[in-house]
Amino acid sequence: MHSVLYHLTTISVLAVIVVLVLGLWTLLRGKSPNLSQKLMRWRIGLQFFAILVIIGYAVVSR
């Protein structure tokens, strides 16, 4: 379980970074503000998931 949560933590943090960069890139291009907003909403959801996974990893690590 410890190894699974470790890898899930890494994947969730990388997903947040990818969505953040895509959202910022779309925002700076200025072509689709709706897509940029949608990506930023996805980022918030992914951040929530990543925080839950990190808390779960901290609890299991003890």
N, C-alpha and C positions, 0 to 999 in steps of 0.2 A: 504494500500500500504506500509505503514511504517513497519508493521509486516512481510509482505512477503519479503521485501528487507532485513530485519534483518536476517531472517532465510536463505535466499539465500546467504547472506554474510557468514554466519557460514558454510553452506554446501560447498561453493566454496573454502573457506580457508582450510577446512578439506580435500577436494579433492586434493588440491595442496600438502598438507602434506603427504597424502597417496601415491600419485604418486612419490613424492620426495623420500620417504623412500623405496618404491619398486625399483626405479631406482638406488639408492645407494646400496641397498642390492644386486641387480643383478650385478652391477659393481664390488662390492667387492668379490662376488662369482667367477667372471671371466669366467662364462660359456657361456654367450651370450652377446657379446658387442653390437650387433645390437639391441637387445631388450632393453638394457640399454639406448642406444641412442634414441630409439623411445620413451621410457618413459620420458626421459629428454626433448624431443621436446613437448610431451604432457604437461609436467609441465609448460613450457613456455607459451603455449596456455592457460592453466588453470589459470596461474598467470595473464595474460592479462585480462581474463574474470573476475577474482576476483577483480582486480583493478577497472574495469568498474563498477562492482556491488557496491563496496565500495564508489566510487565517486557518483553513483546514490543514495545510501543511505544517503550520506552527504548532497546532494542537497535537497532531500526530507525532511530530518530532520530539515532543516532551516525553 
